[in-house]
Structures are given as C-alpha cells and as structure tokens.
Amino acid sequence: MAACIANSSESTSSSPFSLNSNQCQGRSKFCRSSFSNLVSCKSNNRAGKKASCYSKNILQDDEDEDEQLWLKIREEALCDLEQEPMLSKYYHSSILSHVSLESVLANQLAMKLGNADIASDVLKEIFLSVFAEDDEMMRGAIRGDLRAVRERDPACLSYVHCLLNFKGFLACQAHRVANKLWSQGRTVMAHLLQSRISEVFAVDIHPGARIGRGILLDHATGVVIGETAVIGDNVTILHNVTLGGTGKVSGDRHPKIGDGVFIGAGTKVLGNIRIGEGAKIGAGSVVLKDVAPKTTSVGNPARLVGRK
C-alpha cells in the first residue's frame, strides 16, 4: 500500500484510480505478502487464525479504497484551481490543508453551522471527536453517502463539488454526529445541532432518527424526518419530503424505510408504517399504509400502480 500511495502522489498526470507499472509491482508484492500471511495463519490454527487474517485483509482493502478516494478529492481540488485560481485560498483552507476526509468535513460543517452563540472552533472539536470515537462505522457511512451523491445525482460534478456545496450531503453528515450525541445521552448538544442544521440547510431531522449509509438527499430543502423514523441503506429522498407522524399516537410513530427506496419530491409518509425494500413513491404522494417491496405507489392517498 505504501508503495502504491507514494507513487500515485509523485505522478501528477495519472488518476489515483489507475496504476502504472511500478505501482502494480508494489501492489503485487503487497498481495503476495498478504497471501503468505494468510497461508501461515491457516497452518497455525484453521479455526481462529484464518478468520483473523481474512478480516485484516478486508480492512486493508477498505483502507486502500479510502486512500484512493482521498487522493481523488485532492486531485479534483487541484483541477478546480486550474480553472479558478482566485479560489486558491478557499480551496487551500477547505481541502488542501487537511490530512483526511474527516478533517475536511469537520471544518466545513463547523464553518457553516457556527454562529455568535457557538463558535466554529468548538463545533469542529465536537465533530472531530465524534468521528474519532466512532471511526469505523462513521467512516463507512460518510464515504458511502459521498459515493452515492456522486453516482446517483447527475448534477454532481465531482466529490469536491459535493463536499463543499451540497447541503443535503452536509446536513446528513451533521445529523450523524447529532444522532451519535443523542445515543450518548448528550441531548442538549444534539438538539442544538438539529436547530442549526435546520436553520442553515433547511433540513430538519430529529437527532433520534436512524439513517443508514449510501443516502442521497437530493436538493434537500424542506426535508423533515421524525424522531422514531428509520431509514435503510441506499435510499434516495428528494426535496419537501416528510417522514412524520399522524399526530394521533405517541411513542414509535414514524415510518420505517427499507433499503433502496426512492421517495419523490413533496411526498408525505405518515405514521409507523413500512416502505418495503426497493419501493418507489411518486412525487406528491401521501402514504398512510405499508408499501410492499419492489412496488410503485402514487397519489393521495397513495395506491399501487406498478410492481417490479
């Protein structure tokens, strides 16, 4: 890995996602070394050592992907500066002076959410501390969301574009911190973050709501998500969507959204109902009952119009 990273840093003409001959040689050495270690572990203890080494190899692959993503972000920032040299100071303070994606994100959120009542420096310390203590899960969620926006939103020009300008992505990451604080019993700070997220990004997500990874909040303005809502992985939610209660019950009163669901603009999903995996809800719908997996529902009240 070290050889690959060093070579990719020295080469300015090729993408971080491509490997030249030297990089491939370094990667081959790494792979042979990992394979030897795995064989050694198998011979020592097939039951315990094998699983341990296999997990280490998976983690190493994840770290490689993370490093490539970070190099890609820096490469994009440098390309932007070639087009707009006047943004040099902004890009340096926002991207190029940082050592990791988490550092960039903590700084960006703190700058946007800070005000006269709570300084940006204080918020940055809070974000960095939460990222550090929940490193594995938080790292995966942040990168999953970043890739989701880049891949599923045709308006997203680059990872840097998303990091600096997409309030849906930023609001989602700030909520992840608020949710972590909420789970730790730090409800005062969690509610303060919720309030600032709502004021700055026009996205109101209760800190108790649980959100998976690979989330795309497209445009994001007017999104409201209640306290007991649960959202799965790879979900797309457009603007002016409400995942709320009916006002008639308390306790567990908000929707449960399955993996891969698409919710169109202006949709209201109300009550402790379940939207099945892979379902699609048409724009402007009002959903008051469960929606089966891999079906399409539209209207007020929503009705089934198609099935995959």
N, C-alpha and C positions, 0 to 999 in steps of 0.2 A: 504493500500500500504506500509506504513511504516513497519508494522509487517512482511509483505512478504519479503521486501528488507533486513531487519535486519536478519531474519532467514536464507535467502539464502546466506548472507555474512558470517555467522557463520559456515555454512555447507560447507566443502571442498570436500566431497565425492560425492555430487549430482550435477546435471546440474542446472544452473539457470532457465532452462525452465521447470523443474519438481518441484512439490510442495510436501513437507512432510505433515504430519497430522497437525502440528502446523501452517504451512503456510496456509493450506486450511482453518483452523479455522479463521485465520486472514483475509483471502480473503472473507470468508462468512460474517464476521462482517462488512467488508467494503461494500460488496454488499447490505446487509440489510440496512445499513445506507444510501447508495445512493438511494435505493428504497424508504425508508421513506421520504427522502428529496423530491424525485420526486412526491410522492403522496401528500405531503404537498403543493408543488407548484401548482399542479393541482387544489387542493381545493381552493387555494387563487385566482388564475387567470389562467383559462384554455388557454386563447389565448397567453398571454405573458410569464408567468412563466414556463409553460410546455416546451416551446421551449428553454428557457434559461437553464433550468436544464438538458434537454436532451443533449444540446451542451456541458455542463460541464462534463456529464458522458462520452461522446465520447472523449473529450480531456483527461480525466483521463485514459481511455483505451489506448490512444496513448502514454501517459506518461509511463504507465506500460510496453508497448512493447519496448519503448526506453530504459527504465531502464534494462529490461531483455537483450536487445541487448548489452548494455554497459557491463553488468556483464559477458555475454558470451565472449566478446572480452578479458576482463581481465583474464577469466578462460583459454582461448586459449593461451594467452601470458605466463601464468604460466606453462602450459603444455609444451610449446616450450622450456622454460628454463630448464625443467627437462631433455630434450633431449640434449640441448646445453647450459650448464652452462656458457661457455665462452662468451655468448651473454648477460650476465646479465646486464652490464652497458648500452648496446644499448637498450635493452627492457625496462629497467627502465626509461631511458630518453625519449624513443619514446612512451611508452604505460602506464606503471605502475605508473609513477609520475603524471599523468594527472587526471583530475576530470571529463572529459566528452569527448565524441567522437569529438566534435568541437575543443577542445583544442588539441587533438592528431592530427587531420587533419591540423590545422593551423600550428602546429610545424613542421609536416612532409613536408608540401608544402614549408614553409619558408626555411627549411634546404636544400631542393633540388633546389629551384629557386633562392636563394640568391647568390650573387657574389660580386666582388670587387666594383661594381658600386652601388649596392643597398643591404644593409645589411639584413641578415636573421631576425634580431630583428624588423626592420622596416616592412618587409613583414608580419611577424607574427602579428603585431599590426593591419595591414590592413585587414588581413584575419579574425581576431577575431572581429574587429569592424563590418565588413560586415555580419558575421554570427549572431552577436548580434542584429543588426538593422532589419534584415530580418529573424528573428528566426524561425517563423512557417513554411514558405514556404521552406527556405533553409534546415531546419532540416529534413523535409519530403523528399526533393529531395536527400540529402546526404544518408539518410538511405535507400531510395528506390533504389538508384544506388548500394549501398553496398550489399543489399539483391539480386539484380539482378545478380551481378557478382557471388556471392556465389551459387545461384541456377542454373544459366544458363551456367556457364563456368565450364566444367568438370575438368579443370586444376587448379581451385582454391581450395586450401586445407582448408582454414579457412578464417574468417573475418580478422584476424590479417595479414594473408598472403596477402590479397587484400590491406589492408591499407598501408602496408609497401612496397610492391613490385610491384603492378600492375599499370603501368604508364597510362593505359587507364582510370582507375578509378581516379587517381590523376589528370590527365590532365583535365578530365571532371569537377572535383570539382574546380580546379583553374579557369577554364573557367566560372563557375557560378559566381565567385567573379568578374572576369573581366566584365561579362555581366551586373552585378549589378552596377559597377562603370560606365560603358558605359551609362546605363539608367539614371544615376545621372548627366551626362554631364562631368564626370571626364575622358575624352577621352585619355589624356596623360598617366595616370596611367594604364588605360585599355589596351592601345596599348603596354605599357612596359610589362605588364603581358603576353599578347599574344606572344610577341617576346621571352620572357624567356620560356614559355611553349613549343613553337616550338623548341627552341634550346635544351632544356633538355629532353622533352618527344617525340620529333619528331611528334607532333600533332599540326596542325595549324588550329585553329578555330577563326574566326573573333569575336571580343567581342560583335558585334551586333547580332550574330546568337542566336536564341532562342531554348532552348533544354528542353524537358520535363523530367520526372523522370522515374526511372527504366531503365536507359540507360546502355548498355554493349558495350564498345569499346574494342573488343577482339584483343589482341596484339597491336593494335592502331597505330603502326608505319606507317607513310605516310598518315594518315587521314587528309583531307583538307575540311573545311566547310566554305562556303562563308557568307558574311555579312547579307544577307536577307533570309538565309535558316531558316526553321522552322522544328523542329523535335518533334514528339509527344511522348507519354509515351510508355515504354516497347519496345523500338527499339533496335535491335542488329545490329551493324556495325563492319565488320571485317577490317583488315588492307588494306592499299593502296586504300581506298575509297575516291572519290572526290564528294562532293556536290557543284558543281560550276556553273558558268555562261557560256554561249556560246561565249562570247566576242563580241556579236553583239548588245547588249542592255545595258542600264543603269537602275538605279532605282531598283525596285523589280525584281531581275534577277536570284534568286537561288531557288532550289527545296523546296517543302513542303512535308514532310514525315509523313504519318499517324501513328496512334498507332499500335503497334505490328508488325511493318515491319521488315523484315530480309534482309540485304544487304550484299551479298557475297564479298569475297576478290577481290580487283582490279577493282571493279565496278566504272564507271563514270556516275553520274546522273547530267545532264547539262540543265540549263535553268529553267525558272519559271514554272515548271511542278509539278504535284501532283502524289505522290505514295500512293495509297489508303490503307486504314486500313487492316492490316493482309497480305499484299502482300509480295512476296518473289522475290528477284532479284538474279539470278545466278552469280557465280564468273566470273569476266572478262567482264561483260556486259557493253554496252554503251547505256544509256537510254536517249532518246531525246523527248519522248512523254509521256503523262499521262499513268499510270498503274492502272487498275481497282482494287478495293478492293478484297482481298482474291484470287488473281491470282498469277501465277508464270511466270516470264519472264526471258529469257536468250538470249545471243547473241549480235552481233554488226552489225546493230542496234538491240536492244532488241525486241523480239517478244514473244507473248503469247504461252506458252506450256502447261499450266495446270490451273485448277480452282478448288478451294475447294468447 
